[in-house]
Amino acid sequence: MLRERIITALVLLALLIPAVLARSPLPFALFTLAMMAAAGWEWARLCQLPRVACIAGGAALGAACAWLGPLGLDLPVPAWVWGVVTALWVLGGGAMLRAGPPRVATWPRGLRFAIGWLLLAAAWFALVRLKALGLPMLVSVVIVVWAADIAAYFGGRRFGRRKLAPTISPGKSWEGVYSGAAFVIVVAFVGMSVFPRFGAGPDLYNALDERLGLAGMVVAVLALVALEVLGDLVESLVKRAVGAKDSSGLLPGHGGVLDRVDALLPVLPAALVLLG
């Protein structure tokens, strides 16, 4: 298992790093588009749609983003659009967590698929928009999720006592969440000093500090951590509702694409809301 995880991670990095560093936005857009189309297929499977519908759903998501991609890159998207997407995550995700896996499993499959499909598309557009703002902006947003996830894992293992959502994700604890949040704040303060040295563009932390002040930056970053936890829990809930361990087996040792990006999905549009 560990060998498979390492090999898969190396292959993905070998594809992702050149795409991120390329001067043209096209390689990054195409790589992430392929990943998002795969996530669309996985989401359809988690909604228990027929096989043909799953394939069509993933292909349609990729095609729609590819067709509308230039529009999303060339035209400014009002902050309220990202606000609506974020609100849908908060309200819809909150409703799902309150309902629990058994009730969510009874919700109409088509409705679940349609909402998830739209949120995946929005996440891809937000990802590309953040990349267009510069590599430091994209990296600083992604680091929020990575730092929170890593610190939550180790903090939960060391200090975990109170379960966060025992019927959804038994391994997660409140202590893990607190550890993740604390570490992200440390990372944000370090990032405020480190990112400007590269001079490659604005980063999330300094942009939020300039727009909201230091205290506002801290609150905003903590809000992103909360959304990171929400995205993770929502996918865990859906998998538990249908009795699935992973969203798919596309990434050996890692599960599926959704298993890797679930926490990013609500954070990407929310970051654009905070940036204004």
N, C-alpha and C positions, 0 to 999 in steps of 0.2 A: 504493500500500500504506500509506504513512504517513498519507495523508488518511483512508483508511478506518479505520485504527487510532484516529485522533484523534476522528472522528465517533462511532465505536462507544463509545469511552471516555466521551465527553461524554453520550451517551444513557444509558449505564449509570449514570453519576454522577447524572444528573438524576432517575433512578428510585430509586437507592439512598439518596442523602442525605436526602430527605424521609422515606423509610421508616425510616432509622436514628434520625432526630431526632423522629419521631412519639411522642407520649406513650403511645399504645396499642402493645402489642407486635405487634398483628395485621399492620400493613403490612409490617414487617420480616420476619415469619414467612412471609407470602404471597410476598413477592419472592424470598426465599431458597428457599422451597419450589419455586417455578417453576424456579429455576436448578438445584436439585437433581434435579428430575424430568427436566430436559433432560440433566443429567449421567448420570442412569440410562439414558436412551435411548442416549447416546453410549457408555457402558460396554458395553451390550448389543451395539452395533455392533462395538466392538473385540473382543468375544468371538465375533464372526462368527455371531451368531444370525440366524434369518430376520427379514425386515423386520417382519412382524406381531409377532413376539416382542419385537423391539426397542421398538416403540411400546408394547406392553403392559407391558414391563418398566419403562419410564420412567413410564408412567401409574400403575402399581401402586406404585412407590416414592413418587410424590407423594401418592397416595391414602392409603397406609399412614402416612406422616408426618403428613398432615393429620388423620387419624382419631385417631392416638395423641398428636398434639401437645399437647392440653390435659393429658393424663396426664404427659407429660414436663415440662410447665411447673409443674404444681401439686404434684407429689410429688418429694421429694428422691431423687436417684439416688445410691446408694452409690459411693464412690470406686473400689471394686473392679471395678465394671462398666466404668468408663472404663479401668481397668488391664487388663482382659481385651481390650478393643478395641485399646489401645496394644500389648499383647503380640502380638496377631494381626498388627498392622502390622510389628512388629520381626521376628517369626519368619517370617511369610509373605512379607514383603518381602525379607528376607534370603535365603530359599529361592529366590525368583524371581531375584534378582540372581546367586546362585551358579549357578543352572541356565542362565541366559542366554536370549536370544530364541528360538533354534531349539527348545530343549526346552520352554520355556513354551508355545510354539505348539502342542505336542502334548498339553498337559494338557486334560482334559475341559472343554468349553466351559461346560457347565452348572455345574460346580464353580467355575470362574473367575467366572462371572456371579453366582452366589449369594454368594460371599465379598465380591466388590466391591459388590454391592447392599447387603449388611449394613453394610459400612464406610461407604458413602455415607449411609445412614440414620443411623448413629451420628454421623457428622460434622455432619449437620444438627441433630440434637438437641443436640450439644455447642455448636454455634454459637448456638442459641437460648438455651441455659442461660447461656452467657457474656454474651449481651446482657442477660439478666435480672439479672445481677450488676452491671450498670451500663455505660454507654457507655465510660468509661475502661478497664474490664477488657477489653471486646471490642477496642477500638482498640489497646491495648497488646499483646495477643496477636497481632493481625493485623500490627502493625508488625514483630514479630520476623521474620515471613516476608518481608514487603516489603523490610525493611532487608537481610536476608541475601541475597535474590535480587538486589537492585540492586548491592550491594557485590561479590557474587560475579561478576556480569557484568563490571563495570569492572575488578575485581582480576584476573580471569582474562584479560581482554584485555591488561592491562598487564604482568602478571607470569607468566601461565600458561605452564608448561613441562611439568609432569607430568600426563598425562591421568588423570582420575578413573575413568572407565568407558568406554574407547574403543569397545567393541563395542555400547554402549547409547546413550551421549550423547557423541559425540566432542568437542563444544565445551566440555565441563566439565573443569576442572582442579582439582588439589588446592590450588593457590595461590588459585583463586577461592573455594574452600570456606573456607580460612583467612581470606581477606579478609572474607568474609561474616560469619564468626564474630567476628572482631575488631570489626567495625563494629557488630554487634548488642550487644556488651558496652558499647561507648560509648553507644549509644542507650539501653540499659537504665539506665545511671548518669544520663544526662540526664533520662530519663523519671522517675526517682525524685524528682527535684527539680521537674519541670514539672507532672506530673499532679496532685499534691496541691493545687496552686494553684487548680485549677478547682473543687475541693470537690464533685465530682459522684459520688463513689463510689470504691471501691478500684481500684487498677490492678495488673497482674500483677507488676511489679518490686517494689513496696513490699510487696505481699502475700507474695511469696516471701522477701523479706528478713526480714519479721516471723516467718515460719514456719520458715525454714531458716537464717537468718543471711546475712550478705553473701556469704561464700564459697559457701554453698549456693545462693544466688540465681544466682551466676555459673555454677555447674555446671548448674543446672536450665535456664537459658537456653541454654547450649551444647548440652544434650540436645535442646532444641526445634529448634535449628539443624540438628542431625544428622537429626532426623525430617523437617525441611523438605527436606533433600537426598534423603532416602529416598523421600518422596512424589513428588518430581520424577522421580527415576530410575525408579521403578516404572512410572509412566505412560509414560515414554519407552521403557522396555523392552517394554511391551505394544504400543505403536504400532509399534515396530520388528519385533516378532514377527509382526504381521499386515500389515506393509508400508504402514502409514498414516503420513502426514506430520502430520496434525492429527486430533484426536478427532472433529471435524466442522467445518462451515463456518457454524455458527450466529452467530458473532460476527465479522463481516467485519474482516479485518486482524489478528485475534487467534486465529483457529482456532475451537475449541469451548470450552464451559464447563469441561470437565475440564482443558484446557490452561491455564486461568487459575487454577483452584483446586486443582490436584493437590498442590502443596506444603502447602496448608492442611489437607488431609484428615487426616493423622496428627497434626498439631500441635494441633488443636482438642480432641480427647479427652485428649491427653497433658497439656495445660495444666490440665484439670480434675483429673487425677490429682495433679499437683504442688500444686494448691491445696487438695487434701484434701477 
